[in-house]
Amino acid sequence: MKKDTPFVKQVQKILKGWSSGQDVFSLFTSGSTDEPKEVLFSRKQLEISARQTFETFKLAQGDCLLCCLSPEHAAGFMMIIRSLIYDCDLILVEPCANPMQHIASNTNIDFAAFVPYQMQAILNAGTGQIKVLDRMKAIIIGGGIISDKLRFQLEKLSCPLYHTYGMTETLTHVAVRDLKNRDSSFHALKNVEFRMNENKCLVIKSPLYPNKEIITQDMVKLLSKNRFEWLGRFDQVINSGGIKIHINQLELQIQKMVQRYFPDVRIYISSLKDSVFGEIVVLLIEAEQQERKFKQLKESFKNELKSFEIPKKVFFIQNFEYTSLGKIDRIKSLKLLKENG
């Protein structure tokens, strides 16, 4: 690994800050749906978060952790902090689609965190890397929705697997979903509680903040104060002709259809202003257009979607814009489309 990359410099900055007794640390939100925001955390909050993770996944002092996500954001940052607090070995890999390609097959790692597109790339690469994964105490996948295709591929693995729910403000996960049990609901970590506000959005009570709650934009079905099902984002709703369309739910439906004709591509749903309907649904596909397959896809839309769910415009884009966490940067990608469209 080169010593002068932004990744290495950020890791060095964190190590220096922690060893010098720094008490306040700064992180930025991912910026995938809004402008990145700075969030400040105390040393005590970092210790609480690290303890929650070790208790939840039954990790121990001296375990080996893998950091393959940007340390500028909570997921990568907290992996480094956990290793410092619990005197763990830490393997650093610059964020990339398949971080496991840089790790020898005889390496023993106890705990790792990936985003869905990384997990997809690892599983596509073959059995050598899967053997390393299967020796882990736990693997967590966060930062995005797990597609049906990825969920099916994850069945190859025998190690404990969890889909996590969290955000920068909660210092990564506050709830987990056991993928081995095919559970559709997220379960709270120890001492975390949930409620739902008037918008049916999740409100979090976390030991990180004894005197306040975290109000999210995530719409949920609340099953108890410790358990919920995630439905979508309150701030990602398209109002087309007076009908409210939830982007996340529609994306899941359309992703399945797109995969039939354009395998292993990424998509996202957005909207454009319209003089008649106010807003219209548009679909962006990260692929080259192929007329025959596109025609078949449009037929699937007609047969399987409600009329107001059918994208009124479809754009094929060679490369989406991405954040440093590997999430689609919806703001930049749509801006690029408007500038070139």
Secondary structure, DSSP 8 states (H G I E B T S, - for coil): --TTSHHHHHHHHHHHHHHTT--EEEEE---SSS---EEEEEHHHHHHHHHHHHHHTT--TT-EEEE-S-TTSHHHHHHHHHHHHTT-EEEE----S-GGGGS-TT---SEEEE-HHHHHHHHHH-HHHHHHHHT-SEEEE-SS---HHHHHHGGG--S-EEEEEEEGGGTEEEEEEETTTT--SEEE-TT-EEEE-TTSEEEEE-TT-TT--EEEEEEEEEEETTEEEEEEETT-EEEETTEEEEHHHHHHHHHHHHHHHSTT--EEEEEEEETTTEEEEEEEESS---HHHHHHHHHHHHHHS-GGGS-SEEEE-S---B-TTS-B-HHHHHHHHHHH-
